[in-house]
Amino acid sequence: MKKSHPVRRAVLAGAATVSGIVLLLSLKPASDPGSASAAGGAAPPAAAEAPQGGRGAGTGTVTGDAADTQYGPVQVRLTVSGGKVTAAEVVQAPKGGRSDQVTADAVPKLNRAAVTAGTADIDAVSGATYTSAGYQQSLQSALDKAAAAGSADETGAGGAGQGTQVLTGDVTQTQYGPVQVRITVSGGKITNAEALQAPKGGRSDQVTADAVPKLNRAAVTAGTADIDAVSGATCTSAGYQQSLQSALDKAGG
């Protein structure tokens, strides 16, 4: 038994040494750059996206819904400050093959046009008809979200009781596909209108891209569903008017 004692002491000494190393490592201050980044890196971007004024001061970023096109989805994100569009960027755009060149050429022009116009009523880029139409649709969605957020902040506790509502009309089925309209009503007037659904595919894509912006402007100008049909888009116009009237009826209710 006495001969085994040195072995036992060696084992115990080795265990003590390992324990001491583990203890020292556990007490060593964290110096991993990745750990420092994870601990403090996430806060600054959040602050950049939502400055101290927040949306209550009219500043923030908002991302529109993705719009599907024949060549792929298009999605737009805006920076809005003081109620104005100060920057626009594309989160998604058609890619692959010829689409890469079309996107590289068209997107910067569309971004500049969105900032300059401050609305979705911008011209299509030549040679990028589908991308332009998708961009306009997602841009309008982003503008609607920004307007709704701004209205909610401005009305505060009063909410819709002080005259601001975002209302979606019923879906209207047409010969070429469904049409659905959403409007923003403030102070009893239509301040914005957009088509959530419209005929698409084949010839309908071009008809929709041409007719919907005109119908949206007409709805805001007239303030009623009594608007003229767009030439060459009779069915879409009729469906738009019907869905628009449904939204207005909800506002009246």
ZASELUM-405299 format. One record per residue (C-alpha): x, y, z; residue in one letter. Coordinates in steps of 0.1 Angstrom, whole numbers, plus 2048, in hexadecimal, padded with zeros to 3 digits. Example, Ala and Ser with C-alpha at 12.3 -4.5 7.8 and 13.67 -1.06 7.14 Angstrom:
2
[[87B 7D3 84E] 'a']
[[889 7F5 847] 's']
***
This chain:
253
[[800 800 800] 'm']
[[81C 818 808] 'k']
[[82B 813 7E5] 'k']
[[80B 820 7D6] 's']
[[80C 841 7E9] 'h']
[[824 853 7D1] 'p']
[[80D 84A 7B4] 'v']
[[7EF 857 7C6] 'r']
[[801 877 7CF] 'r']
[[80B 87C 7AA] 'a']
[[7E7 877 79F] 'v']
[[7DA 88F 7B9] 'l']
[[7F5 8A9 7B0] 'a']
[[7EC 8A6 78B] 'g']
[[7C7 8AB 792] 'a']
[[7CF 8C9 7A7] 'a']
[[7E4 8D8 78B] 't']
[[7C8 8D4 771] 'v']
[[7AF 8E3 78A] 's']
[[7C5 901 78F] 'g']
[[7C9 907 769] 'i']
[[7A3 904 764] 'v']
[[79D 91D 781] 'l']
[[7B6 936 772] 'l']
[[7A6 934 750] 'l']
[[784 939 75F] 's']
[[790 959 770] 'l']
[[7A1 967 750] 'k']
[[78F 985 743] 'p']
[[77D 980 722] 'a']
[[791 98F 706] 's']
[[782 97D 6E7] 'd']
[[779 998 6CD] 'p']
[[75B 984 6C3] 'g']
[[74E 984 6E7] 's']
[[753 9A9 6EA] 'a']
[[741 9AE 6C9] 's']
[[724 998 6D4] 'a']
[[720 9AA 6F4] 'a']
[[721 9CE 6E8] 'g']
[[71F 9CD 6C2] 'g']
[[6FA 9C8 6BD] 'a']
[[6EE 9E8 6CF] 'a']
[[6FE A02 6B7] 'p']
[[6EC 9F5 697] 'p']
[[6CB 9F6 6AA] 'a']
[[6D2 A19 6B5] 'a']
[[6DA A22 691] 'a']
[[6BA A14 684] 'e']
[[6A5 A24 69E] 'a']
[[6B4 A46 6A9] 'p']
[[6AB A56 6CA] 'q']
[[68E A68 6B9] 'g']
[[680 A46 6AE] 'g']
[[661 A46 698] 'r']
[[650 A5F 6AD] 'g']
[[669 A78 69F] 'a']
[[663 A6B 67C] 'g']
[[683 A58 678] 't']
[[688 A33 672] 'g']
[[68C A17 659] 't']
[[66F A03 64B] 'v']
[[66F 9E5 633] 't']
[[654 9E0 619] 'g']
[[644 9BE 611] 'd']
[[656 9A9 5F7] 'a']
[[647 9AC 5D5] 'a']
[[649 98D 5BF] 'd']
[[652 993 59A] 't']
[[658 97C 57D] 'q']
[[67D 97D 584] 'y']
[[67D 97C 5A9] 'g']
[[673 98F 5C8] 'p']
[[679 9B4 5CE] 'v']
[[679 9C3 5F1] 'q']
[[681 9E7 5FA] 'v']
[[68C 9F7 61B] 'r']
[[689 A1C 622] 'l']
[[698 A34 63B] 't']
[[67F A4F 644] 'v']
[[688 A6F 657] 's']
[[671 A8B 65E] 'g']
[[656 A7B 64A] 'g']
[[66C A7A 62B] 'k']
[[67E A5D 619] 'v']
[[6A3 A63 61E] 't']
[[6B1 A42 612] 'a']
[[6A4 A23 5FE] 'a']
[[6B4 A02 5F9] 'e']
[[6AB 9E0 5EB] 'v']
[[6AB 9C2 603] 'v']
[[6A2 9AA 5E8] 'q']
[[6A4 9AC 5C2] 'a']
[[6A4 994 5A4] 'p']
[[6C6 983 59F] 'k']
[[6D7 969 58A] 'g']
[[6DF 96B 565] 'g']
[[6D4 98A 553] 'r']
[[6C1 996 573] 's']
[[6E2 99E 584] 'd']
[[6EA 9B9 56A] 'q']
[[6C7 9C6 569] 'v']
[[6C6 9C9 58F] 't']
[[6E8 9D9 591] 'a']
[[6DC 9F4 578] 'd']
[[6B8 9F9 583] 'a']
[[6BA 9F8 5A9] 'v']
[[6D0 A17 5AF] 'p']
[[6B9 A2B 598] 'k']
[[69A A1F 5A9] 'l']
[[6A9 A27 5CB] 'n']
[[6B1 A4B 5C0] 'r']
[[68E A4F 5B2] 'a']
[[67E A43 5D2] 'a']
[[691 A5D 5E7] 'v']
[[68B A79 5CE] 't']
[[665 A72 5CA] 'a']
[[65E A68 5ED] 'g']
[[642 A52 5DF] 't']
[[63E A32 5CC] 'a']
[[634 A46 5AD] 'd']
[[655 A42 59B] 'i']
[[65E A39 578] 'd']
[[668 A16 56E] 'a']
[[68C A11 563] 'v']
[[68F A09 53E] 's']
[[697 9E4 53A] 'g']
[[68C 9DB 55D] 'a']
[[666 9DD 55C] 't']
[[65F 9C0 574] 'y']
[[67A 9CA 58D] 't']
[[66C 9EE 58C] 's']
[[649 9E3 591] 'a']
[[653 9CD 5AF] 'g']
[[668 9E9 5BD] 'y']
[[64A A01 5BB] 'q']
[[634 9E8 5CC] 'q']
[[64C 9E1 5E9] 's']
[[654 A06 5EC] 'l']
[[62F A0E 5F0] 'q']
[[62C 9F4 60B] 's']
[[649 A03 61E] 'a']
[[63A A26 61A] 'l']
[[619 A1A 628] 'd']
[[62A A0A 646] 'k']
[[63D A2A 64C] 'a']
[[61D A3F 64A] 'a']
[[60A A27 661] 'a']
[[626 A28 67A] 'a']
[[627 A4E 678] 'g']
[[602 A51 67C] 's']
[[602 A3A 69A] 'a']
[[61C A50 6AB] 'd']
[[60B A70 6A2] 'e']
[[5E9 A66 6AE] 't']
[[5F7 A55 6CD] 'g']
[[5DC A49 6E5] 'a']
[[5C1 A59 6CF] 'g']
[[5C9 A3F 6B4] 'g']
[[5B0 A3C 698] 'a']
[[597 A50 6AC] 'g']
[[5AA A6F 6A1] 'q']
[[5A5 A66 67C] 'g']
[[5C1 A50 670] 't']
[[5BA A2C 664] 'q']
[[5CA A13 64D] 'v']
[[5AF 9FE 63D] 'l']
[[5B0 9E0 626] 't']
[[593 9DA 60E] 'g']
[[585 9B8 605] 'd']
[[595 9A4 5E9] 'v']
[[583 9A8 5C8] 't']
[[585 98C 5AF] 'q']
[[58A 997 58B] 't']
[[58D 984 56A] 'q']
[[5B3 987 56D] 'y']
[[5B8 982 592] 'g']
[[5B1 992 5B4] 'p']
[[5B3 9B7 5BD] 'v']
[[5B6 9C4 5E0] 'q']
[[5BB 9E7 5EB] 'v']
[[5C8 9F6 60C] 'r']
[[5C4 A1B 615] 'i']
[[5D0 A33 630] 't']
[[5B5 A4B 63B] 'v']
[[5BF A69 650] 's']
[[5A8 A86 65A] 'g']
[[58C A76 646] 'g']
[[5A1 A76 625] 'k']
[[5B3 A5B 612] 'i']
[[5D8 A63 616] 't']
[[5E6 A44 606] 'n']
[[5DA A26 5F1] 'a']
[[5EA A07 5E5] 'e']
[[5E1 9E6 5D5] 'a']
[[5EA 9C8 5EA] 'l']
[[5DF 9B0 5CF] 'q']
[[5DC 9B5 5AA] 'a']
[[5DC 99F 58B] 'p']
[[5FE 991 581] 'k']
[[60E 97A 568] 'g']
[[613 980 543] 'g']
[[603 99F 535] 'r']
[[5F3 9A7 557] 's']
[[615 9B0 566] 'd']
[[618 9CE 54E] 'q']
[[5F4 9D8 552] 'v']
[[5F6 9D7 578] 't']
[[617 9EB 578] 'a']
[[607 A06 562] 'd']
[[5E4 A07 572] 'a']
[[5E9 A03 597] 'v']
[[5FE A23 59D] 'p']
[[5E4 A37 58A] 'k']
[[5C8 A27 59E] 'l']
[[5DA A2E 5BF] 'n']
[[5DE A53 5B6] 'r']
[[5BA A56 5AA] 'a']
[[5AD A47 5CB] 'a']
[[5C1 A60 5E0] 'v']
[[5B7 A7D 5C9] 't']
[[592 A74 5C8] 'a']
[[58F A68 5EC] 'g']
[[573 A50 5E0] 't']
[[570 A31 5CB] 'a']
[[561 A46 5AF] 'd']
[[580 A46 59A] 'i']
[[585 A40 575] 'd']
[[590 A1F 567] 'a']
[[5B3 A1E 558] 'v']
[[5B3 A18 533] 's']
[[5BD 9F4 52A] 'g']
[[5B7 9E9 54E] 'a']
[[591 9E8 551] 't']
[[58F 9C8 566] 'c']
[[5AB 9D3 57D] 't']
[[59B 9F5 581] 's']
[[579 9E7 589] 'a']
[[588 9CF 5A3] 'g']
[[59C 9EC 5B2] 'y']
[[57E A02 5B5] 'q']
[[56A 9E6 5C6] 'q']
[[585 9DE 5DF] 's']
[[58B A04 5E5] 'l']
[[566 A09 5ED] 'q']
[[568 9EC 605] 's']
[[584 9FD 617] 'a']
[[572 A1E 618] 'l']
[[553 A0D 626] 'd']
[[568 A00 643] 'k']
[[576 A23 649] 'a']
[[552 A30 64A] 'g']
[[549 A14 663] 'g']
***
